[in-house]
Amino acid sequence: VRARLGVGAPDAVRAPLRTELVDAARWHRVAGAVHATLTEGPGGPHAPATDDPDASVTVRRILGDHVRGLRARHAAGLATLGAIGPQLDEVGRWAVLKGPVLRAQQVRIGPREVGDLDLLVDPEDLPGHLERLGAAGWAPEERNWRLLARHPIGQLHLRPRDGATRRIAPELDLHWDLVHDPAVRRHLGVPTRELLAAVRPVRLGEVVVPALAPEDVAVHVALHATLGGGQHLGWYVDLHCALEAAGLEVRDLLERAEALGVRLPVAVAARRCVALLGGPGDDGAAVDH
């Protein structure tokens, strides 16, 4: 991954290829970058230092199949955004989180992992969005509304009612807050309306959608990494590339995080990112303050 980002020596990837690499790459959510390095690499393909050529072929084949699946799911996600965007626009401000936005920042590295479609909406607009999406054929996965009223998580999950569409369309995660857990949210209340007030349009393939401001994208991925447990390398690739895309140094990131009330968890992720992948224009000293 460091070689693909241009922050590590290309020779560092010359290591024996074993099928365990596939599991590790998938788990760390960097299969696209690993596959790209093994097949393209900085300056050309990397011949693995291994006595088992069959293992080398197997690793490349499995990762290649995985990457093709990522491209298919990404295409399905863009088609979904194109279909539901007009319904969301009619209700109020919204923004695409992570997913396709981060993928667009990582084109040179390799296809980013693709999962659910995460969207941020104003909490007051949530009923309207649910009504419009319901009319378009989407239904919430949650059923126990009394439990949700007592334990209000910051997101709802929606899937298409139509079985054929359900098999190919990604799940929608409709967030009304960046912090899911209400117990954590009492201490880390990120102002959703402030984030939505600064959204800007971005082109993702054939669709144009609203996304968070570049500095807020970086804050969000750092916050997500820490609150998620910080165990996936892919989350730090997200942060590294988000900082580059926004033209931010770590100091700038922490200033914005301070303004949003989430400096501590963002600093934790930034420190780890600098240790693993470096930080644009920073030696990591800013994270210590």
Secondary structure, 3 states (H helix, E strand, C coil): CHHHHCCCCHHHHCCCCCCHHHHHHHHCCCHHHHHHHHHCCCCCCCCCCCCCHHHHHHHHHHHHHHHHHHHHHHHHHHHHHHHHHHHHHHHCCEEEECHHHHHHHCCCCCCCCCCCEEEEECHHHHHHHHHHHHHCCEEECCCCHHHHHHCCCCEEEEEECCHHHHHHCCCEEEECCCCCCHHHHCCCCCCHHHHHHCCEEEEECCEEEEECCHHHHHHHHHHHHHHCCCCCHHHHHHHHHHHHHHCCCHHHHHHHHHHHCCHHHHHHHHHHHHHHHCECCECCHHHHC
